[in-house]
Amino acid sequence: MTTRIYGIKNCDTMKKAFKWLDAQGINYEFQDYKKEAPSEEQANVWVKQLGWENVINKRGTTWRKLDDEIKESMNDQHAVKVMLENPSIIKRPLLEHNGQTLLGFKEADYQTLFNS
């Protein structure tokens, strides 16, 4: 069973997730969006599973820099395109473990996922 975590290495929330995973002795693979964007297939899976409204970080500067026309016409297809062009717009961390996906870091959610 592989645990994968996606995000940007220097993000404070990512650091909290790494620290928690390391403290629990959980092995994981990390994919840095800045070095390797997700594949189109992976982006489609996330949008289908979680909804583009959850996967896209609307609080970040990447979202704010998008043209209003793009924001207003956002849907699943557009979200995938935007994610591939601007991977830093993806909410982080995004963790995949045992067929489940979590967005963001909440210690209680990680605890539940890894104890199930």
Number of C-alpha atoms within 10 A of each C-alpha: 8 12 16 16 23 22 26 22 17 9 11 12 17 20 15 15 21 19 12 17 17 12 9 11 9 12 12 17 12 15 17 17 20 13 10 11 19 20 12 13 9 12 24 20 13 18 20 12 13 14 15 22 13 15 23 22 17 15 10 13 11 15 19 13 9 12 9 11 8 13 15 8 9 15 14 15 12 14 24 27 14 20 23 18 11 16 23 22 23 29 19 24 23 20 21 18 16 12 8 10 16 17 19 18 19 13 13 8 13 17 13 9 15 12 7 6
